[in-house]
């Protein structure tokens, strides 16, 4: 399949839905809504919502039913980036090649824009119009999965351990793995699990998709760690080498660059192996797993 064309097509589809679902800048409070839309439309690749749609497709579901949840996932991801960039956390000046939200709107509005995006996501998933289109049990399972993976047992928990580990010389591999599987991997896993649930996956397919998401999520963050070392600021959209400069707990820092690359490849192979029970309908998931490890941005 032509992955580049697939990603472009799905990205356009997700962006159109996000534009429809998000509050307009013309609605009060203008500054808040402008800030929310600024970060959502700052050039993201939409990996998580596209993974959700691809997982729904893989199990034979109607991807139109997954669009609201896919957009909600992108809102949650964007909120996490806005907060992650704040001076109290990573203190980044650039994100996706653009000034970070707090550099444009100030810290207070940036914090509130993140809060609003998180809340807007669950408002969208629980919207009665969406509810009428999905099985109640599946919709409830999706809401629960995303909430768990976004909170203290998932992304937020990973962010805390990431901050607490910064600059420490004695961080072990188990800690780095915890950070990666929670801070980044949790939302990637939630994306594919939600897509499979909305697509009506049976137990066997859901288990396979879950294994795929866990492996792909870890591969994604290891690849990010490698890009921080080997990529340029222009390629990765933020200051290259920032993880090393801050003493971040990363796979290359603990294992060395060569072993980190081997681990990323192993996780990609594990993700692909999890999809053996699927035929061509899972090809987008297969190609995205390869892209995650081989990407340059």
C-alpha positions as CSV (number, residue, x, y, z in Angstrom):
1,X,0.0,0.0,0.0
2,X,1.0,3.6,-0.4
3,X,1.4,4.7,3.2
4,X,2.2,8.3,2.3
5,X,-1.1,8.7,0.4
6,X,-3.0,6.8,3.2
7,X,-1.6,9.0,5.9
8,X,-2.4,12.2,3.9
9,X,-6.0,11.1,3.2
10,X,-6.7,10.2,6.8
11,X,-5.0,13.3,8.1
12,X,-7.2,15.5,5.9
13,X,-10.2,13.5,7.2
14,X,-9.3,14.0,10.8
15,X,-8.5,17.7,10.4
16,X,-11.8,18.4,8.8
17,X,-13.6,16.7,11.7
18,X,-11.5,18.5,14.3
19,X,-12.3,21.8,12.7
20,X,-16.0,20.9,12.9
21,X,-15.8,19.7,16.5
22,X,-13.6,22.4,18.1
23,X,-15.1,25.7,19.3
24,X,-14.6,28.5,16.8
25,X,-12.3,31.4,17.5
26,X,-15.3,33.7,17.1
27,X,-16.9,32.1,20.2
28,X,-16.2,33.5,23.7
29,X,-13.7,33.3,25.3
30,X,-11.9,34.2,22.1
31,X,-8.3,33.9,23.5
32,X,-8.9,30.4,24.9
33,X,-10.5,29.0,21.7
34,X,-7.8,30.6,19.6
35,X,-5.1,29.0,21.8
36,X,-6.8,25.6,21.6
37,X,-7.0,25.7,17.8
38,X,-3.4,27.1,17.5
39,X,-1.9,24.0,19.0
40,X,-4.3,21.5,17.4
41,X,-3.6,22.8,14.0
42,X,0.1,23.4,14.4
43,X,1.1,20.7,12.0
44,X,0.6,17.4,13.8
45,X,0.9,14.1,11.9
46,X,-2.3,12.7,13.6
47,X,-0.6,9.4,14.3
48,X,-3.0,8.5,17.2
49,X,-6.3,9.2,15.5
50,X,-5.1,7.5,12.3
51,X,-4.1,4.5,14.3
52,X,-7.6,4.4,15.8
53,X,-9.2,4.5,12.4
54,X,-6.7,1.8,11.1
55,X,-7.5,-0.5,14.0
56,X,-11.2,-0.1,13.4
57,X,-10.7,-1.0,9.8
58,X,-8.5,-4.0,10.7
59,X,-11.3,-5.6,12.6
60,X,-13.9,-4.9,9.9
61,X,-15.6,-1.9,11.5
62,X,-17.1,1.3,10.0
63,X,-14.4,3.9,10.5
64,X,-16.9,6.7,10.3
65,X,-18.1,5.7,13.7
66,X,-14.6,6.1,15.1
67,X,-14.0,9.7,13.9
68,X,-15.4,11.4,17.1
69,X,-13.2,9.3,19.4
70,X,-10.2,9.7,17.0
71,X,-10.6,13.5,17.2
72,X,-11.0,13.2,21.0
73,X,-7.7,11.3,21.2
74,X,-5.9,14.1,19.2
75,X,-7.3,16.7,21.6
76,X,-5.9,14.8,24.6
77,X,-2.6,14.4,22.9
78,X,-2.4,18.1,22.0
79,X,-3.3,19.1,25.6
80,X,-0.5,16.9,26.8
81,X,2.0,18.6,24.5
82,X,0.9,22.1,25.6
83,X,1.4,21.2,29.2
84,X,4.6,19.2,28.5
85,X,6.1,22.4,26.9
86,X,5.4,24.6,29.9
87,X,8.3,26.1,31.9
88,X,7.4,24.0,34.9
89,X,7.9,20.9,32.9
90,X,10.1,20.7,29.8
91,X,10.3,24.4,29.1
92,X,10.4,24.2,25.3
93,X,10.2,27.1,23.0
94,X,9.2,25.2,19.9
95,X,6.8,22.5,19.0
96,X,6.2,21.1,15.5
97,X,8.4,24.0,14.2
98,X,6.2,26.6,15.8
99,X,6.5,28.7,19.0
100,X,5.0,26.7,21.8
101,X,1.5,27.7,23.1
102,X,2.7,29.5,26.2
103,X,5.2,31.5,24.1
104,X,2.3,32.9,22.1
105,X,-0.6,33.1,24.6
106,X,1.1,33.1,27.9
107,X,1.3,30.4,30.6
108,X,-2.1,31.0,32.1
109,X,-4.0,30.6,28.8
110,X,-1.8,27.7,27.7
111,X,-2.6,25.8,30.9
112,X,-6.3,26.5,30.5
113,X,-6.2,25.6,26.8
114,X,-4.8,22.2,27.8
115,X,-7.5,21.8,30.5
116,X,-10.2,22.7,28.0
117,X,-8.9,20.3,25.3
118,X,-8.9,17.4,27.8
119,X,-12.4,18.2,28.9
120,X,-13.6,18.8,25.3
121,X,-12.4,15.3,24.4
122,X,-14.6,13.6,26.9
123,X,-17.5,15.9,26.0
124,X,-17.1,14.7,22.4
125,X,-16.9,11.0,23.2
126,X,-20.0,11.2,25.4
127,X,-22.0,13.4,22.9
128,X,-25.5,11.9,22.5
129,X,-25.1,12.1,18.7
130,X,-22.1,9.8,18.9
131,X,-23.9,7.6,21.5
132,X,-26.7,6.9,19.1
133,X,-24.2,5.5,16.5
134,X,-22.3,3.2,18.8
135,X,-23.1,0.2,21.0
136,X,-23.4,1.5,24.6
137,X,-21.0,-1.1,26.0
138,X,-18.4,-0.4,23.4
139,X,-18.7,3.4,23.9
140,X,-18.4,3.0,27.7
141,X,-15.3,0.7,27.2
142,X,-13.7,3.3,25.0
143,X,-14.3,6.1,27.5
144,X,-12.8,4.0,30.3
145,X,-9.8,2.9,28.2
146,X,-8.9,6.4,27.2
147,X,-9.4,7.8,30.7
148,X,-7.2,5.1,32.3
149,X,-4.4,5.6,29.7
150,X,-4.5,9.4,29.9
151,X,-4.4,9.6,33.8
152,X,-2.1,8.7,36.6
153,X,-2.0,5.1,35.6
154,X,-1.0,6.1,32.0
155,X,0.3,9.3,30.4
156,X,0.3,11.6,33.4
157,X,1.9,9.0,35.6
158,X,4.6,8.5,33.0
159,X,5.2,12.3,32.8
160,X,5.7,12.5,36.6
161,X,8.3,9.7,36.7
162,X,10.0,11.3,33.6
163,X,10.3,14.6,35.5
164,X,11.4,13.0,38.7
165,X,14.1,11.0,36.8
166,X,15.6,14.0,35.0
167,X,19.2,14.5,35.6
168,X,19.7,11.4,37.7
169,X,22.7,9.2,36.8
170,X,21.3,6.0,38.4
171,X,18.1,5.5,36.3
172,X,17.7,1.8,35.3
173,X,16.1,0.3,32.2
174,X,13.0,-0.7,34.1
175,X,12.3,3.0,35.0
176,X,12.9,4.1,31.4
177,X,10.5,1.4,30.2
178,X,7.9,2.6,32.7
179,X,8.2,6.2,31.5
180,X,8.0,5.2,27.8
181,X,5.1,2.8,28.1
182,X,3.1,5.2,30.2
183,X,4.0,8.7,29.0
184,X,3.9,7.9,25.2
185,X,2.8,4.2,24.8
186,X,-0.4,4.4,26.8
187,X,-2.2,6.8,24.4
188,X,-1.0,4.8,21.4
189,X,-2.3,1.6,22.9
190,X,-5.6,3.3,23.9
191,X,-5.9,4.6,20.3
192,X,-5.8,1.1,18.7
193,X,-7.8,-0.5,21.5
194,X,-10.5,2.1,21.1
195,X,-10.6,1.6,17.4
196,X,-10.9,-2.1,17.7
197,X,-13.7,-1.8,20.3
198,X,-15.6,0.6,18.1
199,X,-15.1,-1.7,15.1
200,X,-16.7,-4.6,17.1
201,X,-13.6,-6.7,17.6
202,X,-14.0,-10.1,19.2
203,X,-11.8,-11.2,22.1
204,X,-9.0,-12.7,19.9
205,X,-8.8,-9.7,17.6
206,X,-8.9,-7.2,20.5
207,X,-6.1,-9.1,22.3
208,X,-4.0,-9.0,19.1
209,X,-4.6,-5.3,18.6
210,X,-3.7,-4.6,22.2
211,X,-0.4,-6.4,21.9
212,X,0.3,-4.4,18.7
213,X,-0.5,-1.1,20.5
214,X,1.8,-1.9,23.4
215,X,4.7,-2.8,21.2
216,X,4.2,0.0,18.7
217,X,3.8,2.6,21.5
218,X,7.2,1.6,23.0
219,X,8.8,1.6,19.5
220,X,7.5,5.1,18.9
221,X,9.1,6.6,22.0
222,X,12.4,4.8,21.5
223,X,12.4,6.2,17.9
224,X,11.8,9.6,19.4
225,X,14.8,9.2,21.7
226,X,17.0,8.3,18.8
227,X,15.7,11.2,16.7
228,X,16.6,13.6,19.5
229,X,20.2,12.5,19.0
230,X,20.4,12.0,15.2
231,X,17.7,14.4,13.9
232,X,18.0,18.1,13.3
233,X,15.9,20.8,14.8
234,X,14.2,21.3,11.4
235,X,13.4,17.6,11.1
236,X,11.9,17.1,14.5
237,X,10.3,20.5,15.0
238,X,11.9,21.2,18.3
239,X,15.4,21.7,19.7
240,X,17.5,18.7,18.7
241,X,19.5,17.2,21.6
242,X,17.2,18.7,24.2
243,X,16.7,15.3,25.9
244,X,20.4,14.9,26.4
245,X,20.9,18.4,27.5
246,X,18.3,18.0,30.3
247,X,19.6,14.5,31.3
248,X,16.3,12.8,30.3
249,X,15.9,9.1,31.1
250,X,15.9,7.6,27.6
251,X,16.8,4.3,26.0
252,X,20.0,5.6,24.3
253,X,21.1,7.0,27.7
254,X,20.7,3.7,29.5
255,X,21.4,1.2,26.7
256,X,23.5,3.1,24.2
257,X,22.4,4.2,20.7
258,X,23.1,0.9,18.9
259,X,21.1,-1.2,21.4
260,X,18.3,1.3,21.5
261,X,18.0,1.0,17.7
262,X,17.9,-2.8,18.0
263,X,15.2,-2.5,20.7
264,X,13.1,-0.3,18.5
265,X,13.4,-2.8,15.7
266,X,12.5,-5.6,18.1
267,X,9.3,-3.8,19.2
268,X,8.4,-3.2,15.5
269,X,8.8,-6.9,14.8
270,X,6.6,-7.7,17.9
271,X,3.9,-5.3,16.7
272,X,3.9,-6.9,13.2
273,X,3.8,-10.4,14.8
274,X,0.7,-9.5,16.7
275,X,-1.1,-8.8,13.5
276,X,-0.5,-12.3,12.0
277,X,-4.2,-13.3,12.5
278,X,-5.3,-10.4,10.2
279,X,-5.1,-10.3,6.4
280,X,-4.8,-7.2,4.2
281,X,-7.3,-5.2,6.2
282,X,-4.5,-4.6,8.8
283,X,-1.9,-3.4,6.2
284,X,-2.3,0.2,7.4
285,X,-1.3,-0.9,10.9
286,X,1.6,-2.9,9.6
287,X,2.9,0.0,7.5
288,X,2.5,2.5,10.4
289,X,4.5,0.3,12.7
290,X,7.4,0.3,10.1
291,X,7.0,4.1,9.7
292,X,7.2,4.7,13.5
293,X,10.7,3.2,13.6
294,X,12.0,4.4,10.2
295,X,10.7,8.0,10.3
296,X,12.9,11.0,10.3
297,X,10.6,13.5,12.1
